[in-house]
Amino acid sequence: MKICRQPFTPCKLYIDGAEDLSVGDFIITSGGSSYLVQATRPSPSKPERLYLDCLRWVREQIPADAKCHQLNWYRR
């Protein structure tokens, strides 16, 4: 069952190994979700991990010149 979240609502994510990810970039998932990165902070214990404050976004409203990162979710 797919859960649809309301667009333009805040959420928190983390990502490993995305050195060039910065505020203002968009994350697009293979499942159809998209997020605007509003803040980043490094993990104190895992140097490869970034904690993100994001805003859920409507994929069709991402600007054509935006920097986008493809993300594929995986099970833990």
C-alpha positions as CSV (number, residue, x, y, z in Angstrom):
1,M,0.0,0.0,0.0
2,K,1.5,3.3,-1.1
3,I,1.3,6.2,1.4
4,C,0.8,9.6,-0.1
5,R,2.2,12.5,1.9
6,Q,1.0,16.0,1.5
7,P,3.3,18.2,-0.7
8,F,5.1,21.1,0.9
9,T,5.3,19.5,4.3
10,P,8.6,19.2,6.3
11,C,10.4,16.0,6.8
12,K,13.7,14.7,8.0
13,L,15.9,12.3,6.0
14,Y,19.5,11.1,6.1
15,I,21.7,10.1,3.2
16,D,25.0,8.3,3.0
17,G,27.7,9.2,0.5
18,A,26.3,12.3,-1.1
19,E,29.2,14.7,-0.8
20,D,27.9,17.2,-3.4
21,L,24.4,17.5,-1.9
22,S,23.6,21.0,-0.6
23,V,20.8,23.3,0.4
24,G,18.5,24.1,-2.5
25,D,19.1,20.8,-4.3
26,F,16.3,18.3,-5.0
27,I,16.2,14.6,-4.2
28,I,14.1,12.4,-6.5
29,T,13.3,8.9,-5.5
30,S,12.5,5.9,-7.8
31,G,9.1,5.6,-6.1
32,G,8.0,9.0,-7.4
33,S,8.7,11.2,-4.3
34,S,10.7,14.4,-4.4
35,Y,12.2,16.6,-1.7
36,L,13.7,20.1,-1.5
37,V,16.8,20.1,0.8
38,Q,16.5,23.0,3.2
39,A,19.3,22.3,5.7
40,T,22.1,19.8,6.0
41,R,24.3,18.7,8.9
42,P,27.0,16.1,9.2
43,S,26.6,13.1,11.4
44,P,28.9,13.3,14.5
45,S,29.6,9.5,14.4
46,K,29.5,8.7,10.6
47,P,31.4,11.0,8.4
48,E,29.8,9.8,5.2
49,R,26.2,10.6,6.5
50,L,24.3,13.8,6.1
51,Y,21.1,14.6,8.1
52,L,18.7,16.6,6.0
53,D,15.7,18.9,6.7
54,C,13.6,18.7,3.6
55,L,10.3,19.9,2.2
56,R,8.2,17.4,0.3
57,W,7.8,18.7,-3.3
58,V,5.7,18.1,-6.3
59,R,7.9,16.6,-9.0
60,E,6.2,18.6,-11.8
61,Q,7.1,21.8,-10.0
62,I,10.9,21.3,-9.8
63,P,12.5,24.0,-11.9
64,A,14.2,22.9,-15.1
65,D,17.6,24.3,-14.0
66,A,17.5,22.7,-10.5
67,K,20.2,20.4,-9.3
68,C,18.6,17.0,-8.8
69,H,20.0,13.8,-7.1
70,Q,18.4,10.4,-7.8
71,L,17.9,8.3,-4.7
72,N,17.0,4.6,-4.6
73,W,15.6,3.5,-1.3
74,Y,16.8,0.1,0.1
75,R,15.7,-2.0,3.0
76,R,17.7,-2.0,6.2
